[in-house]
Amino acid sequence: MLTKLKIRNFKRFSEAEIELGDAVVFVGPNNSGKTSALQALALWDLGLKTWLARRQGSTAQQRSRVTINRRDLLAVPVPDADLLWRGLTTRIGQRRSDKNVTQPVRIEISVTGETGGTVWECGLEFDYANPESFYCRPLSLANGTRMPVPEQAAQVTTAFLPPMSGLASVEPKVDSGRINVLIGEGQTAQVLRNLCYQLYTEHSDDWQALVATIESYFSVTLQPPEYLPERGEIRMAYTEGTRKPLDISASGRGLQQVLLLLAYLYTHSNAVLLLDEPDAHLEVIRQRDIYKLLTETARARKSQVLIASHSEVLLDEAASSGIVIAFLGKQPRRLNNIAQLRKALKDIRAVDYYQAARKGWVLYVEGATDLSILRAWARRLNHPMQTHLEDVFVHYIQSNKPSTAQDHFYGLREAYPDLLGVALFDRLDKPLSDRLPLRMLMWQRREIENYLCSRETLLAFARANPPDATEPLLVEQRLQVMQREIERLEQALATLGKPNPRSPDIKATDEFLDPLFENYYRALGLSNYMRKANYHVLADYVPLDEIVPEVCEKLDAILDVASRAKPDLE
C-alpha cells in the first residue's frame, strides 16, 4: 500500500506532501491540483516501469538515465513536455564568477509504501530534454549517490481511470497489454467489454459476483460476453426485467462507469487505482452506495483507491471511513473539519481562492454600491485606502447577516490560515467583534445611503446632472424641482410620523431616496435612471465638510487590515 506522495516542481505544485491510505478522497475546487496529484503518481509509475525495463540488469551508476517520450504520457497528455514543469520553467540561471550559469529544474516524485510489514521509499527525478522527451532516473541523495529502487516498488500496479466516455457499439478483442495502453490513454470506453470477457473466461467466480452486484445496484442482469472470432469483436448484452437483451452500449453512463471500475478491480488484485471523478455519471444516492462498494471491493482485493472528486456525498463517506485530502491553498493536507470544508466547496469559487492568495485579505460588503461609495469617499478625502480599493478582493454578501461573511471567510481560511478580513454592515441591533482575523464593523446610521441624504448633496447632484445641460435656465429648473420635492417628502414623512431624511434612523433608500428621485424625474418629464444601484454617484457630491469623521474611521480600519495582510507573492 502507498502511504505518502511527495511532489516537487510538477504542474501547479512547487512542493507538496500528501498522506495516502487504502481509501483516499481528494477534494477541492476546480483547478486546485486534485487531478495533477493523481497524474504525478501516474508519471512516477511510468518512470519506474521505464527505468526497470531499460536497465536490463545494470546498476543506476552504469545507466545514468532513461528517456521517456512525451507520447508515452498516456495518463498525462500534454502537447509539449515542458508543460509538466511548474510555471513551464525547466532551467534557472545563476551568476557565478561573472558568468551566467543555468541549472536544470527537476521534477521530483517520491512515493513511500508498506509491503508485508516493510516500509520502503522510491524517488525519481525528471529532467527536461526537448518538447518531445525528458529523462528519468532515481532521485539523487545528499551524499552524491542515488536512491535505490526497492523491489517492493517494482511490484506496484497503478492504473489511472478517468470518467467513462461514450461506449462504442463495436469493441475489437485486444490482449492485456493493449487494454493497459487504452486505459492509460483514457480510452476506458474501448476496453469495458474486454475487461468483462477477461473476467468471465479467467475468473468465473468473480464474474458471478460482478453480475450479482450489478443486478443489486442497477436492477439489470449482465449476459456473458461473447467473442466473435469471424469479426474479431466482443459483444456483451444485458436484460432488464423480462425485456429482450440490449447491447451494453444502450445502458446508462452510471452503470457503465461502475461496471468498468469493478471489472478492473476484479481483474487486478494488489493494484492502486487512480480514479478521476468516478461519481461523474451517478445520481446522489448512487454516489454514496458506489463509494462504499468500491472501497470494500478494493480492500477485499488488497487494492487501494485514490479518488479525485467534487462530490459532497463522497466527502461525507470518506470522512467516516477513509482519508480526506483537501486541495485548498498551496499545500494539500488531511482535513478533519469536514463541515467547514463542505461550506468551502459549496459556496466558494475557485477565483476566490486565487484572490485570497494574491491579496492576503478580503473585504465583505453588501453589494457593489457599497464598494463604489467607499471608493468615492477615499478618493475625495485623498485617503491612502483608495489604492487598495481600486484592486481589492471583495465579496458581496447580498445581505446584512454577519454569519454569511463568517462562513465564507473561515472557509477560505481553511486554505490560507493567514488570511485577514474586514466586513462592513449596515447598523445592527447587536454589537460586533472587530478583532482579527475578521474585523466586523457597522455604520452608526441605519444604512450607508443615510450618509448621502443631505439637502446640499442632492442639490449639488441636481446642479451637475445631466452634465451637458449647461443653460442656466435648465440648471435653475432642476434645482427648483429638487428643492420642492425634498420639502414635499419631508412634510409627508413628518405627517406619517417617520424620521427626517437626515435622521440616522430613517431607511434612506426605501423611505426617502426612492420616492424622491421618482418624483424628481417625473416632474422634469424624464425617465428615472437613479435607482439603488446608482446611488453611489451621490458620494461624489457630498460636500467635504459633510463627510462625517466616521467615514474616515472606517477607511482607517480597512487600511489597517489591508496593511497587515500577507499575500502569497509566489
C-alpha positions in Angstrom: 0.0 0.0 0.0 1.2 3.5 -0.8 1.3 5.7 2.3 2.8 9.0 1.1 3.4 11.0 -2.0 5.9 13.8 -2.3 5.9 16.2 -5.3 8.3 19.0 -6.4 8.0 21.2 -9.5 5.2 19.3 -11.1 2.5 21.3 -12.8 0.9 23.6 -10.2 2.9 22.1 -7.3 6.0 23.8 -6.1 6.3 21.3 -3.2 3.6 19.1 -1.7 3.5 16.1 0.6 0.2 14.1 0.6 -0.8 11.4 3.0 -2.2 8.2 1.4 -4.1 5.2 2.7 -6.2 2.3 1.4 -9.1 4.7 0.6 -8.4 8.4 -0.1 -10.6 11.1 -1.5 -9.0 14.3 -2.9 -11.5 17.2 -2.7 -11.2 20.9 -3.7 -12.4 23.4 -6.2 -11.7 23.2 -10.0 -8.0 23.7 -10.9 -6.8 23.1 -7.3 -4.5 20.2 -8.2 -6.6 17.1 -7.5 -6.1 15.5 -10.9 -2.5 16.7 -11.0 -1.8 14.7 -7.9 -3.2 11.6 -9.5 -1.1 12.3 -12.6 2.0 12.7 -10.5 1.5 9.1 -9.3 0.9 8.0 -12.9 4.1 9.7 -14.0 6.1 8.1 -11.2 4.7 4.7 -12.2 5.6 5.3 -15.9 9.1 6.5 -14.9 9.6 3.5 -12.6 8.5 0.9 -15.2 10.6 2.6 -17.9 13.7 2.6 -15.7 13.2 -1.1 -14.8 12.5 -2.2 -18.4 15.6 -0.4 -19.9 18.2 -1.1 -17.2 18.5 -4.7 -18.2 20.2 -5.6 -15.0 22.6 -2.6 -15.0 23.1 -0.5 -11.8 22.0 3.1 -11.5 25.6 4.2 -11.9 26.0 2.2 -15.1 22.9 3.7 -16.7 22.6 7.3 -15.6 19.1 8.0 -17.0 16.4 6.7 -19.4 14.5 8.7 -22.0 10.7 9.0 -21.9 8.8 10.2 -24.9 6.1 12.7 -24.4 3.7 10.4 -26.3 4.2 7.7 -23.6 2.5 10.0 -21.2 -0.8 8.3 -21.6 -2.3 9.4 -18.3 -0.8 12.9 -18.5 -1.4 14.1 -22.1 0.5 17.3 -23.0 1.4 18.8 -26.4 4.8 19.9 -25.1 6.9 18.2 -22.4 7.7 21.4 -20.6 4.0 21.7 -19.6 4.8 19.1 -16.9 7.1 21.6 -15.2 5.7 24.2 -12.8 5.5 27.5 -14.5 7.0 26.0 -17.6 10.4 26.6 -16.0 12.8 23.8 -17.0 16.1 25.7 -16.2 17.1 28.6 -14.0 20.1 30.9 -14.3 22.6 31.8 -11.7 25.5 34.3 -11.7 28.9 32.6 -10.9 32.3 34.3 -11.3 30.9 36.9 -13.7 29.3 34.2 -15.8 25.7 33.2 -16.2 25.2 29.5 -15.5 22.0 27.7 -15.9 20.9 24.7 -13.8 18.1 22.3 -14.7 14.8 22.4 -12.7 14.0 18.8 -11.8 10.6 17.3 -11.2 10.9 15.1 -8.2 8.3 12.5 -7.3 8.8 10.2 -4.3 6.4 7.5 -3.1 6.5 5.8 0.3 4.8 2.4 0.7 4.4 -0.5 3.0 4.6 -4.1 1.8 4.5 -7.1 4.1 5.4 -5.0 7.1 8.4 -3.5 5.3 8.4 0.3 4.8 10.1 1.4 1.6 10.6 4.6 -0.4 11.2 5.1 -4.1 12.0 8.5 -5.5 12.5 9.5 -9.1 13.6 12.8 -10.8 12.8 14.0 -14.3 14.9 16.4 -16.4 13.6 18.2 -19.5 15.3 17.3 -22.8 13.1 18.9 -25.5 9.5 19.4 -26.4 9.1 15.7 -27.2 11.0 14.0 -24.4 12.5 14.1 -21.0 14.9 12.0 -18.8 14.2 9.9 -15.7 16.4 8.4 -13.1 16.4 7.6 -9.4 16.4 10.5 -7.0 19.8 11.9 -6.1 20.7 11.9 -2.4 22.7 14.4 -0.4 25.8 12.1 -0.3 26.1 12.1 -4.1 24.6 8.6 -4.5 21.1 7.8 -5.9 18.2 6.4 -4.1 18.0 2.6 -4.7 14.8 1.3 -6.3 13.3 -1.2 -3.8 11.9 -4.5 -5.1 8.5 -3.7 -3.4 8.1 -0.6 -5.6 8.6 -2.7 -8.8 5.6 -4.8 -7.7 3.2 -1.9 -7.6 0.5 -1.9 -10.3 -1.1 1.5 -11.0 -4.0 2.4 -13.2 -5.3 5.9 -14.0 -9.1 5.6 -14.8 -10.7 8.8 -16.0 -14.6 9.2 -16.2 -16.2 6.8 -18.7 -16.7 8.3 -22.1 -19.3 7.2 -24.7 -19.3 3.5 -25.2 -18.8 2.4 -28.8 -21.2 -0.1 -30.3 -18.2 -2.2 -31.6 -15.2 -3.3 -29.5 -12.4 -5.3 -31.0 -10.8 -8.0 -28.9 -7.4 -7.0 -27.6 -4.8 -8.6 -25.3 -3.9 -7.4 -21.7 -1.1 -5.2 -22.8 -3.3 -3.3 -25.2 -6.0 -3.0 -22.5 -3.5 -1.2 -20.3 -2.4 1.1 -23.1 -6.0 2.1 -23.9 -6.8 2.7 -20.2 -3.6 4.8 -20.0 -4.8 6.9 -22.9 -8.1 7.5 -21.2 -10.0 5.4 -23.7 -11.8 3.5 -21.0 -14.9 3.0 -23.2 -12.8 0.9 -25.6 -11.9 -1.8 -23.0 -15.1 -2.4 -21.0 -16.2 -5.5 -22.8 -12.6 -6.8 -22.9 -12.2 -6.5 -19.2 -15.6 -8.3 -18.7 -14.6 -11.0 -21.2 -11.3 -11.5 -19.4 -13.1 -11.8 -16.1 -15.7 -14.2 -17.5 -13.2 -16.5 -19.1 -10.5 -16.5 -16.4 -12.3 -15.8 -13.1 -15.7 -17.3 -13.3 -16.5 -16.9 -9.6 -15.6 -13.2 -9.7 -17.8 -12.8 -12.8 -20.8 -14.2 -11.0 -20.1 -11.9 -8.1 -19.9 -8.9 -10.5 -23.2 -10.0 -12.1 -24.9 -10.2 -8.7 -23.6 -6.8 -7.7 -24.7 -5.0 -10.8 -28.2 -6.6 -10.5 -28.4 -5.5 -6.9 -27.5 -1.9 -7.6 -29.0 -1.3 -11.1 -31.7 -4.0 -11.4 -30.3 -5.3 -14.7 -28.7 -8.7 -15.4 -25.5 -8.9 -17.3 -25.2 -11.5 -20.1 -21.9 -13.4 -20.6 -19.7 -11.5 -23.0 -19.2 -13.3 -26.4 -16.1 -13.4 -28.6 -17.0 -13.5 -32.3 -13.7 -14.7 -34.0 -15.1 -14.1 -37.5 -15.4 -10.4 -36.7 -12.7 -10.1 -34.1 -15.2 -8.4 -31.7 -16.5 -8.9 -28.3 -20.2 -8.4 -27.7 -22.0 -8.0 -24.4 -25.6 -7.5 -23.5 -27.9 -7.1 -20.5 -31.5 -7.7 -19.7 -33.9 -5.6 -17.7 -36.9 -7.4 -16.3 -38.5 -9.6 -19.0 -37.3 -7.4 -21.9 -35.2 -8.7 -24.7 -31.4 -8.4 -24.3 -29.9 -5.0 -25.1 -26.4 -4.2 -26.1 -24.3 -2.8 -23.1 -23.9 0.4 -25.1 -27.6 1.1 -24.5 -27.1 1.2 -20.7 -26.7 4.4 -18.7 -23.3 6.0 -18.2 -23.5 5.4 -14.4 -23.9 1.7 -14.9 -21.0 1.6 -17.4 -18.8 3.6 -15.1 -19.4 1.3 -12.1 -19.0 -1.8 -14.3 -15.7 -0.6 -15.6 -14.3 0.1 -12.1 -15.5 -3.2 -10.6 -14.3 -5.2 -13.6 -10.8 -3.7 -13.3 -10.7 -4.3 -9.5 -11.7 -7.9 -10.0 -9.1 -8.5 -12.7 -6.3 -6.6 -11.0 -5.6 -7.5 -7.3 -3.0 -5.6 -5.3 -3.4 -2.6 -7.6 -3.5 1.1 -7.0 -6.5 2.7 -8.8 -6.4 6.4 -9.5 -10.0 7.4 -10.1 -10.7 10.9 -11.5 -14.4 11.7 -10.6 -15.8 8.2 -10.6 -19.1 9.7 -9.5 -19.4 11.8 -12.6 -22.4 10.0 -14.1 -24.1 8.9 -10.8 -27.0 10.5 -9.0 -26.6 11.4 -5.3 -28.0 8.2 -3.8 -25.8 6.0 -6.0 -22.7 8.1 -5.2 -22.9 7.0 -1.6 -23.5 3.4 -2.4 -20.8 3.2 -5.1 -18.2 4.7 -2.9 -18.8 2.1 -0.2 -18.9 -0.7 -2.9 -15.6 0.4 -4.5 -13.7 0.8 -1.2 -15.0 -2.5 0.2 -14.2 -4.3 -3.1 -10.7 -2.8 -3.1 -10.0 -3.9 0.4 -11.1 -7.4 -0.4 -8.8 -7.4 -3.4 -5.9 -5.9 -1.3 -6.1 -2.9 -3.6 -6.0 0.8 -3.0 -8.3 3.6 -4.4 -7.3 7.2 -4.7 -10.3 9.3 -5.8 -10.5 12.9 -7.1 -14.0 14.3 -6.7 -16.2 17.4 -6.2 -19.0 15.3 -4.6 -20.1 16.3 -1.1 -21.5 12.8 -0.8 -18.1 11.2 -1.3 -16.7 13.7 1.1 -19.1 12.7 3.8 -18.5 9.0 3.2 -14.7 9.3 3.2 -14.8 11.4 6.4 -16.2 8.4 8.3 -14.3 5.5 6.6 -11.2 6.9 4.8 -8.9 9.8 4.4 -9.9 13.2 3.0 -7.2 15.3 1.5 -8.3 18.9 1.0 -6.7 20.8 -2.0 -7.2 24.3 -0.7 -4.3 26.7 -0.9 -0.7 25.8 -1.6 -0.4 22.7 0.4 -2.8 19.7 0.2 -3.5 18.3 3.7 -5.6 15.9 5.6 -8.7 17.5 6.9 -10.8 16.8 9.9 -13.2 19.8 9.8 -15.5 18.3 7.2 -18.4 20.7 7.9 -16.2 23.7 7.2 -14.8 22.1 4.0 -18.3 21.3 2.8 -19.2 25.0 3.1 -16.0 25.9 1.3 -16.7 23.6 -1.6 -20.3 24.7 -1.9 -20.1 28.4 -1.5 -16.5 29.4 -2.5 -15.5 29.9 -6.1 -12.0 28.9 -7.4 -11.3 32.6 -8.2 -11.9 33.4 -4.5 -9.0 31.1 -3.5 -6.8 32.8 -6.1 -7.7 36.2 -4.9 -7.2 35.2 -1.2 -3.7 34.1 -2.1 -3.0 37.1 -4.2 -4.2 39.8 -1.8 -4.0 38.1 1.7 -7.2 39.9 2.8 -10.8 40.2 1.8 -13.4 42.9 2.1 -17.1 42.0 2.7 -19.8 44.5 1.9 -23.5 44.0 0.9 -23.2 44.9 -2.7 -21.3 46.9 -5.4 -22.9 50.2 -4.4 -21.2 50.0 -1.0 -17.8 49.5 -2.6 -18.4 52.3 -5.1 -19.3 54.7 -2.2 -16.2 53.7 -0.3 -14.0 54.3 -3.3 -15.6 57.7 -3.9 -15.1 58.8 -0.3 -11.5 57.5 -0.3 -10.8 59.4 -3.5 -12.3 62.7 -2.3 -10.6 62.5 1.1 -7.3 61.5 -0.7 -7.2 58.7 1.8 -4.4 56.1 1.4 -7.0 53.4 1.2 -8.0 54.5 -2.3 -5.2 52.5 -3.9 -6.2 49.3 -2.0 -9.8 49.8 -3.0 -9.1 50.0 -6.7 -7.7 46.5 -6.7 -9.5 44.8 -3.9 -10.6 41.2 -3.2 -14.3 42.0 -2.4 -17.0 39.5 -1.7 -20.6 40.8 -1.9 -22.7 39.0 0.8 -26.0 40.3 -0.6 -27.4 40.5 3.0 -26.7 42.2 6.3 -26.0 39.0 8.2 -22.6 38.6 9.8 -22.9 34.8 9.6 -22.8 35.0 5.8 -19.4 36.7 5.8 -18.1 34.5 8.5 -18.9 31.3 6.6 -17.2 32.5 3.5 -14.2 33.9 5.4 -13.5 30.8 7.5 -14.0 28.6 4.5 -11.2 30.5 2.7 -9.1 30.4 5.9 -9.1 26.6 5.7 -6.9 27.1 2.6 -5.0 30.2 3.8 -4.6 30.3 7.6 -3.0 33.8 7.5 -5.9 35.3 5.6 -7.4 38.5 7.1 -10.7 40.1 6.5 -13.0 43.1 7.3 -16.7 43.1 6.9 -18.8 46.3 6.8 -22.5 46.1 7.7 -25.5 48.5 7.9 -26.5 49.2 11.5 -27.3 46.1 13.6 -29.0 45.7 16.9 -26.2 43.6 18.4 -22.5 44.7 18.8 -19.9 43.0 16.6 -16.4 41.8 17.2 -13.8 44.0 15.5 -10.9 41.7 16.4 -8.7 40.0 13.8 -8.6 37.8 11.8 -12.1 39.1 10.7 -12.9 42.6 11.8 -16.7 43.2 11.7 -17.7 46.8 11.6 -21.1 48.5 11.2 -22.3 52.0 10.3 -23.8 54.1 13.1 -26.6 55.2 10.8 -29.2 52.7 9.6 -27.5 52.1 6.2 -24.7 53.5 4.1 -27.1 55.5 1.9 -28.1 57.6 5.0 -24.8 59.4 4.6 -25.9 60.6 1.1 -29.2 62.3 2.0 -28.3 65.9 2.9 -30.0 68.7 1.0 -26.6 70.1 -0.1 -25.6 66.8 -1.6 -28.9 66.4 -3.5 -28.8 70.0 -4.8 -25.2 69.5 -6.0 -26.3 66.4 -7.9 -29.2 68.3 -9.5 -26.9 71.1 -10.5 -24.5 68.8 -12.3 -26.8 66.3 -13.9 -27.1 65.9 -16.8 -23.6 67.4 -17.2 -24.3 68.5 -20.8 -27.2 70.7 -19.8 -25.3 74.0 -19.3 -28.1 76.5 -19.9 -28.6 78.5 -16.7 -32.4 78.2 -17.1 -32.3 74.4 -17.2 -29.9 74.2 -14.2 -32.2 76.6 -12.3 -35.2 74.5 -13.1 -33.6 71.3 -11.9 -32.6 73.0 -8.6 -36.1 74.3 -8.1 -37.7 70.9 -8.7 -35.2 69.1 -6.4 -35.7 71.7 -3.7 -39.5 71.4 -4.0 -39.6 67.6 -4.0 -37.3 67.4 -0.9 -39.6 69.7 1.0 -42.7 67.8 -0.1 -41.2 64.5 1.0 -40.0 65.9 4.3 -43.6 67.1 5.0 -45.0 63.7 4.1 -42.6 61.9 6.4 -43.4 64.2 9.2 -47.2 63.7 8.7 -46.6 59.9 8.8 -44.6 60.3 12.0 -41.4 59.0 10.3 -37.9 60.3 10.8 -36.5 63.3 8.9 -34.3 62.4 5.8 -31.2 63.4 7.7 -32.0 61.2 10.7 -29.7 58.3 11.4 -32.8 56.1 11.9 -34.6 56.5 8.5 -34.3 53.7 6.0 -32.8 56.1 3.5 -33.2 54.0 0.3 -36.9 52.9 0.6 -38.4 55.8 2.5 -36.5 58.8 1.0 -34.2 58.4 -2.0 -36.5 56.0 -4.0 -39.6 58.3 -3.8 -37.5 61.5 -4.1 -36.0 60.5 -7.5 -39.2 59.0 -8.8 -41.0 62.4 -8.2 -38.0 64.5 -9.3 -37.6 62.9 -12.7 -41.4 62.7 -13.3 -41.6 66.5 -12.6 -38.8 67.0 -15.2 -40.6 64.8 -17.7 -37.6 62.4 -17.8 -37.0 58.7 -17.2 -35.8 57.9 -13.8 -32.3 56.3 -14.0 -31.5 56.8 -10.3 -32.2 53.6 -8.5 -30.4 51.9 -5.6 -27.7 50.5 -7.8 -26.8 54.1 -8.9 -26.9 55.9 -5.5 -23.2 55.6 -5.2 -22.8 58.5 -7.6 -24.2 60.8 -4.9 -21.0 60.2 -2.9 -19.2 62.5 -5.4 -21.5 65.4 -4.4 -21.3 65.2 -0.6 -19.6 68.4 0.5 -16.3 67.7 2.1 -17.3 69.3 5.3 -20.3 67.0 5.4 -18.3 63.7 5.2 -18.5 62.7 8.8 -15.5 61.5 10.8 -17.0 58.1 11.0 -16.2 57.6 7.2 -12.5 58.2 7.8 -12.6 55.9 10.8 -14.0 53.1 8.7 -11.4 53.7 5.9 -8.7 53.7 8.6 -9.9 50.3 9.9 -10.0 48.8 6.5 -6.5 50.1 5.7 -5.2 48.6 9.0 -6.4 45.2 7.8 -5.0 45.6 4.3 -1.6 46.7 5.7 -1.3 43.6 7.9 -2.1 41.2 5.0 0.5 38.7 3.9 -0.2 37.9 0.2 1.3 34.9 -1.5 3.8 36.5 -3.7 4.9 33.3 -5.4 
